[in-house]
Amino acid sequence: MTDIRSPAVAGQFYRSTSEELKKQVEESFAHSVGPQSGPRCDKEDQRLHGAVVPHAGLPFSGPVAAHSYNKLAQCRQPDTIVIIGPNHRGGGSPISVAPHEKWRTPFGEVSIDQQLRNAVIKQTAAEADPIGHTGEHSVEIQLPFIQYIVDSEIQILPIVLSDQTKQITKELGENIVTAATELNKDITILASTDFTHYQPHEQAAAADKPVIEAISNGDIEKISQKAQRGHSMCGPGAVIAMLAGMSEQGVSTGTVEKYATSGDTAGSKDDVVGYASITFTS
């Protein structure tokens, strides 16, 4: 019997039927904060090695996320998309790799790359553990975009972190790339994170600016320091893992595709969450 993870946040973070979800994803691209077209699928001879993507409900962060997925649509399709996000609930292993065979959304099923999963577990402190993925949205919210853009042969590897310390997550990112290289797989690593939480719009934007600059410059040390000093981004470890993977592939800088807050997309500017799309290509 195939082990399939059913959607945990369909009907909450995104619409629960295929038809309505398709409209919602398309609204994210068409939104004034989004790319306002697309996704562009005129493939360029480029690889998207990694990206930062937000993970709030689609009405809030979807237009910003659409910028990273627009870039994915333009680049060569990888064999596997590794999605690393924070474990908001805290249960399960410090690094939880999805143990399932497939994940399901209203768009259908996506296969887990079991070969890469086994290699990552062998080389890192990660464990195949369903508990960290139970009810967690930071990875799941990415799947509707991925399924909308890429063909059905794409595989994913979902990973959630309750341990986001610098050394652990840096080693994770490095070893993911090592494992993929040994298996001769092209991968894209997505770091799922939101930025400042629950501050007025102007304060959030000011707090997020140096963090986003550090990410685009590949500055792991500065990101770690900002997190330790109280910046409220929820996925610093996911970002550090992605950046370590970029460094392993010789990609040192990224492009800030879009920054906005929930006040720009679907809410009041009095109390916002910050979102960014940052891409790393070659």
Beta strands, then each sheet from edge to edge (+ up, - down):
strand 1: 4-5
strand 2: 48-53
strand 3: 80-86
strand 4: 95-97
strand 5: 102-105
strand 6: 108-112
strand 7: 127-128
strand 8: 155-161
strand 9: 187-192
strand 10: 197-199
strand 11: 255-261
strand 12: 272-281
sheet 1: 1+ 5+ 6- 8- 3- 9- 2- 12+ 10-
sheet 2: 1+ 5+ 6- 8- 4+ 7+
sheet 3: 1+ 5+ 6- 8- 3- 9- 2- 12+ 11-
end
